[in-house]
Amino acid sequence: MQMKTSVIMTVYNGSKYLLEMLESLRNQTRIIDELLIFDDRSTDSSQEIIQKYISEFGLNNWKLIINEENQGWEKNFTNGISAATGDIIFPCDQDDIWHLDKIEKMSKAFEDNNDILLLVSGYHAFSENGGKMVVQQHVQTETEDEVSKVVFNEKYYQICRPGCTMAFRKKIMPAFLALWKEGTPHDALLWCIASIQQKLYLHKGTFIEYRRHDSNASKSISHGYKYKVNEINRTIQVNNWYLNAFDVDFKKRKLIENCSRWCEFRKKLIVDKKVIYWFKLWPLRNYYLKPKKYFGDLYYYLKR
C-alpha cells in the first residue's frame, strides 16, 4: 500500500537558490503528498517567492508557515518535522537540488521493507564558490544490495550522512521528541536513534545535489568544543534510553555500555580537564570514528 509522504523544508533568507529547490520538488516523479515550508522570519524575498510559486502552480498540498519569531535552524527543523502528518518524512534544505526520482525510490524502499526506520542515500556535493568540497563518508552495510542495513558496530552513534539525504518513519518521532534538546542537530539525533535500534538503512542511489556555499546553515555548526560536548551528552542520553526501553542481549549491551564509558571519559578529559582520562581512553579507541580523533580530544584538552 502506498504510504503518505511529507516533505519538511526550512527556510531563512534563501531567495538566491529557492526556485531551483522548489522546481525539483514540484517535478518529482512521485507527487509529494504534503509539503510544509517553515520560514524562520526571513528578511529577504523568500516568503514572497514561495507564496507566488504556490499560487502560480496551484499547489494545494503545499503550505508556507511563517514563524512568529526566529527559532534558529535546529528548532525550526524540529518544529517542522513534528508537524508532519505523513507516514514517511523527508527533511529538506532550501538550497539543494533533489533528483526527480528521490521521493519515488526512497518511498518504495520503505514500502518494500517494514524494518526500515531511517533511510539515508548518497549525494553529489558541489561548491558554489569553487572552495574545498565536503567528502561523502563511507557507510558500511551488511550486504551490497541497493538498499541494505547499516552495520552496527562501535561507531553506531556517528552520523555519516547529512539530514537532506534522510527519510524516516513518523513512528520515530516520540523517541526523537523525548530526547531532543536545544542545540541538538535533528539529523544527528535521528541517526543515533535508528542506528542503536539497528533499523538504519542505506540506499546506494544518489538523490541530491548538495550545494555548499558560505551561507550554509551547517557551516554555523561548531565542530569544536561545543559540538563535541553535545555529541557526547546526546550519545549517553540515547544509550540510556535504549537500554532502559528494550531487552538487549549481553554482547550488544556491553558494546553500548562501553560506548557510554568512553563518552564519560571524554567528558572528564575535555570538560573536567583531567588528563589521566586521555590515557584511559586508549583501550576504547575503537569508538573513535578515525584514529586522529583520539589525538583531537587531547588538542581540545590543551586548547581550553
N, C-alpha and C positions, 0 to 999 in steps of 0.2 A: 504494500500500500504506500502511495506517495505521501511523504511527510511534509508538513508546513515548514517553510524556510523564513527566517528573519535575518536581515542584514542590519547591523547597528553601525552607523557611520558617525564619527565625531569630527567636529569642525571648529577651527579657530583661525581666523584670518587666512583662509585657504584659497582666496579668489584666484590666485595665479594658476593653480592646477585643477581646480574643481571640475571644470567642464569635461576634461579628459576622463576623470574618475566617474562622473555621472553617466557619461556615454557608455563606458564599459559595463556599468551596472544595468542600464536600461536595455542593452543589447545582448544580455545573457541568453544562451540557447535554452535555458530553463528559466521561466519568469520567476522573479523573486516575489514571494507571497506578501512579505511585509518589509518595508524599508523605513527605518526610523533614523532621522538625522538630528543629532543633538548639537546645536550651535552654542558655544561657550562664550557668548557675548562678543562676537566678532566686531571689530571696529572698521573693517574694510567692507567690500561689497558682497561678501559671501552669502549673507541672508537673501539679498535681492537676486543673486544668481540662482540660488536653489529654488526660491519661490517662483521665479519666472520659468525655470526648467520644468518644474512640476506642473505648472499651469499650461505651458505650451504643449506638452505631450499627454495631458490628461491622466496623470499618474495617481489614480485614486488610492493606490496601495502604498504610496509614499507619504511620509509626514515629517514636517520640519518642526522640531521642538526647540524653542529658544530659552535657555536657562535664565532665571531671574537675576542671577549674579554669577560671576566667573567661578567655576568649580575647580579648575585645573584639570589637566588631561586624564590623570588617574581616576579621579572621582567621576568625571564626565563619562568615561567608558564604563565604569562600574554601574552608574545610574542607568546608562543606556541599555546594557545587556540585562539588567534587572527588569526593564520594561518590556523586553521582547516576549512575544506570545507564541513564537514558532517552536516546533519540535527540535529544529536544528538552528543554531545561532552562529552567524558569521560576523566577527568584528571587522571593521573596515576603516582604514585611514583615508584622509582627504586628498592625498597627493600621489597615490599609486595608480596603476592601471591594471585591472583584472583581465585575464584571458577570458574569452567569452564562454568557455565551457567549464569555468570554475564551479559554479553552483550545480550544474548538471552532474559533473563527475564526482564531486565530493559528496553531494547528497545521496547519490546512488550507492556510494561506499557504506554510508550509514544504513540505508535500506536493505543492503545485502548482508550486513553483519551487525547483529544486535549487541555485540560485545563492545563496540567502539563507543567510548565516552568522549574522547577528544581526538580529532584527526588534524594532522598538520601536513603541509605539502612543501614542495620545492618552490624557490623563487629565483628570478633573474634580477640581480641588482644592477642599477645603472646610476651614474653620477650626473647631476645637473650641472656641476661646476668643473668636472674633469678632475676631481680630487681623488684621494685614496678610497678604494672601494671596500665595502664590507664583504667578508668571505663567508659563504654559507657553510655552517658546521656540518660535519658528518653525523648522521643519526644511524646507529646500529640497530638493525631489525632482525627478527627471528628467521625470516625467510627472504627470498629475493622476489616474492610476488609483488604485483603492482601496489597492493595495499597489504601492509604487514604490521604486526605488533612490534613496538619498540622494545628492545631488550631491557630487562630490569637488572641493574647492577648497582655498584656503589655510587654511580653518578646520576641516579634517577632524579634527583632534585634539581638538576641543572637544565634550564631551558635552552634548547638548541635551535628553535625557530621563532621568529617574531610573531606577534599576535595577528598580523594581517594575513598570515598563512593558515590560520586556525579555523576550525568549525567544531562545535561541541553540542552535545545534547542538553536540552533545557534542564534535565534532571540533575545536572552537576551544580545548579545554582544554589540550593540550600546549603551545601557544604561551602561553596565559594563565599556566600554572604556571611556565613558564620565565622569564617577565617580571615576575611579581608579587613585590613586596617589602613588608615590614612597613610599615603606614601608608598603603597604596595602596587607594583605594576600588575594589571589584571592578567596579562598573559603568563607571567612567571608563576602566579598562584594557580591558574588553571592547569598549567603543565604539571606542576607538582602534585596536585590533587588526582589527576588522571593517571600520572605515572606511578604513584605509590600503590594505586589500585590495580596496576597492570592492565589498564584499559586505554592506553595511549597508542595510537597507530600513526604510521606514516604512509601517505600516498606519494608514490615516486614521481607523479606528474608535477610539472612546473606550471603554476596557475596565476602567477602575479609578476608584474614588472614593478620592482621595489625601488622607488625613487629615493635617492639620497641627496640632500642639499643642506645648506647652512641652517635652515629654519625647521628641520625635522624635530618633532616633539621628543623623539628618542635621544636626540643629541643633548637634551637637557637633563637626562638621567645621569646622576653622578655614579660613575663606575669606580669611585674611590671609597673612602671610609664609610660614608652614609649608606651607599649601595651594599657594601659587604655586610654591614651590621643588619640591614633589613633582610638580606638573603639568609643570614644565619638565624635570625629570630623567626622568619617565615618557615624555614625548614623544620626547626624544632617544634613549632606550633602544629604544622601538618603531620609530623611524625606522631606527636602525642594524640592528636585527633584520630588518626588511623588506628593506632594500637589500642585505643580505648573503644573504638566503634566496631571493630571487626575481629573475628577469630583469625589469628595469624600463626602459621607453622613456625617451628623453632628456628629454622635456617633464615627465613625472611625476617622474623622478629630480631634476631641477632644482628643482621645487617642494618636494620633501621635503628636499633638501639646504639650501635657503633657510630652511625651517622650523627645521631644526637650528641653522643660523647665528643665526636670530632667538632661539632658546632660549638659545644660548650668550651672546649679547649681553645678554639679560635677566639671566642669572646674574652676568655681570660687573657689571651695574648694581646689582642687588638684594643679591647675596651679597658680592661683592668691593668694593662701594661705589665704583665708578669711573663718575662722572657722564658722562664722554665717551661712554659707550655708550648713553646715552639719546638722544643726537643720531644715533648710528649706527643706532639702531632705526627712525628715521623712514622710510627707504626701504623698510623691511619692515613698515610699519604695517598692511598688509592682512591680516597674520596675526592681528592682534588681533580678537577677536570683535566688539568695539564700539570706536569711536574713543576713548571716555573711558578705556578700559583702558590706553591708551598713557600717559595722564597718571597713571593709577593706579600704574604702575610707578615713576614719579618720586616719588609720595607715599610708597611703601614704602622708596625710597632715602632720603628725608629723615627718615622716621619712625624708622628703625633706626640 
